[in-house]
Structure formats: structure tokens, C-alpha cells
């Protein structure tokens, strides 16, 4: 991993107008950088906005405000030709490996389609070699090329989705909860495959998930989101050893420990109440309604994004 910044996200917002003067603030001002060659994990409860953030970065959603820069170029200000070239470098692996694959197309057609759109491997033999190579790269074989998605298991379908994402030889991949729909044993296989491909091809990942234990395993750095806001960001090891934000502490306390003696004696942090609506979020700190450490200032003022320790950022009034 280098220290060269590949992706810059600055104060990114994605709001949805619901009509009747209602606005859903799915992503409400998040900032982070991703370095070339690293895996950046983005975690949080369902509904926190992490998948919306990924799709907005990719350009599948138009940003409401803020900026996304890829290799110094503003993604959301690109012209048609510039964006066409950009999409060769940034690809996405989707959460549901079945819904994201065309059931009427063969595996060969699914993987070949991006190359046809971008005018790559125009000769049939060259295209065939490339598809077969991609299938082998993800642990499948050429015999699978003429089958349809419904003939595969969930893990195999996700491998097909990964092969499709690799078809254009991208530098950066957004993996949007790529293992959440899979069995636990298959999850580990897919994560190991992603790590293997990263090492072989020099890929950079934005890995979106709600399972902190798996995110720690694959990520170099982790950003924690809550209700559209980034609340903490640091290296994977530091986050587990020294979580600062009460929300992060609660998430980590929910991870089971395989030692029954430790598991029985340790204290779980139980969050009170339900996740507030992003249509009508709490004033000040959005986490305050579920926080055991909430103070008067938490309702009055939004906490600033602060580097509490070198490389360890947090937004919480406990540290201000």
C-alpha cells in the first residue's frame, strides 16, 4: 500500500426529496480519503447510508453536495467521454449476487458485456480467452461459461459478479456488502478471493459491510457511519484496540468472542431505542438519543470532526 491518495471524498451529501417538504438525508456530509492499494472498510447498521455513499461515489446517484475526486479528477463534473473512461477504472460488486446478474444471459455474455460496451477484445477468440481467464481467476472454470445464473450457488454467483467487475481491468472496486447474502463458510472464501485478487492485480477496495469482525479481517482502515454521518475513522487495529466513539464501542461489544470464559464475563453495551429516521434526525449529535454519555451540548451542537490521535478521527463531544 502506498500513501498516494486515489479517491478523495469531501463533505459528500446525498439527500432524497420525498415531497411534502420531507427530505431523507441518507448521506449528510462525510469526508475521507482512500489510498492506492488499500482496503477501506465502511461500516454501520442497516440504514446508516453506507451503500448510498458507495453508489454516490460511483456516480449511480447524483450527489446533493460535496465532491468526489478520483486521481485528482472530479467524478461528478466529468463530461460524457471522461466518465466513459473513468468507469473502466472504477467498478462495483453488488450485494445480491442473483439480482445483479441478468437471468436471461449466460455467464459468458454477462462477463463479456462490459468489454463489448467499451470495444475491447473485438475478435471472438480474444474475447473468449479473456472470459475464460477471468473465470479461472475467480475460482471457476470455462465449463461454467455457457450456464445461466440460476444454475449456481450464491457463492458461485458472487464469483461471477466479481469476474464481471474485473472484466475491464479496473484499479478501484466498490464492494457493496458483497458477502452479506452468503453463508458464513462461503463468506470467508469470497473474502480470501478478494484479498488474492488485490495482491495479484494491485486493486484498491472500498469494502462496505455491517459485520465489523469481517471488515477488520480485510480492511487496512475503517470508517464508521451512523445515520448519514461519519463518526470515527482510523486503522483497523487501532479501531479494535482503542474505539473512541460510544457507537463504535457498542458495535465492537456485540462481536462474539470464541473463548467461552471471556464471552461470559465481558460486558455488552446495549444501545437504547431504535435508529432515528434520516427524514427527521436528532438535533446536534445524531447519536445522542441512544448514547449513555449524552450531555446537554450534544443536543445543541453537532460535534466537530477531530483528529484525536495521529490518524484517528472522531466526531464526539466527549473529546472536544
C-alpha positions, 0 to 999 in steps of 0.5 A: 500500500502506498500513501498516494491518495486515489479517491478523495471524498469531501463533505459528500451529501446525498439527500432524497426529496420525498415531497411534502417538504420531507427530505431523507438525508441518507448521506449528510456530509462525510469526508475521507480519503482512500489510498492506492492499494488499500482496503477501506472498510465502511461500516454501520447498521442497516440504514446508516447510508453506507451503500448510498455513499458507495453508489454516490461515489460511483456516480449511480446517484447524483450527489446533493453536495460535496465532491468526489475526486478520483486521481485528482479528477472530479467524478461528478463534473466529468463530461460524457467521454471522461466518465466513459473512461473513468468507469473502466477504472472504477467498478462495483460488486453488488450485494445480491449476487442473483439480482445483479446478474441478468437471468436471461444471459449466460455467464459468458455474455454477462462477463463479456458485456462490459468489454463489448460496451467499451470495444475491447477484445473485438475478435471472438477468440480474444474475447473468449480467452479473456472470459475464460481467464477471468473465470479461472481467476475467480475460482471457476472454470470455462465449463461454467461459461455457457450456464445461466445464473440460476444454475449456481450457488450464491457463492458461485454467483458472487464469483461471477459478479466479481469476474464481471467487475474485473472484466475491464481491468479496473484499479478501484472496486466498490464492494457493496456488502458483497458477502452479506447474502452468503453463508458464513463458510462461503463468506470467508472464501469470497473474502480470501478471493478478494484479498488474492485478487488485490495482491495479484492485480494491485486493486484498491477496495472500498469494502462496505459491510455491517459485520465489523469482525469481517471488515477488520479481517480485510480492511487496512482502515475503517470508517464508521457511519451512523445515520448519514454521518461519519463518526470515527475513522482510523486503522483497523487495529487501532479501531479494535484496540482503542474505539473512541466513539460510544457507537463504535464501542457498542458495535465492537461489544456485540462481536462474539468472542470464541473463548467461552470464559471471556464471552461470559464475563465481558460486558455488552453495551446495549444501545437504547431505542431504535435508529432515528429516521434520516427524514427527521434526525436528532438535533446536534449529535445524531447519536445522542438519543441512544448514547449513555454519555449524552450531555446537554451540548450534544443536543445543541451542537453537532460535534466537530470532526477531530483528529484525536490521535495521529490518524484517528478521527472522531466526531464526539463531544466527549473529546472536544 
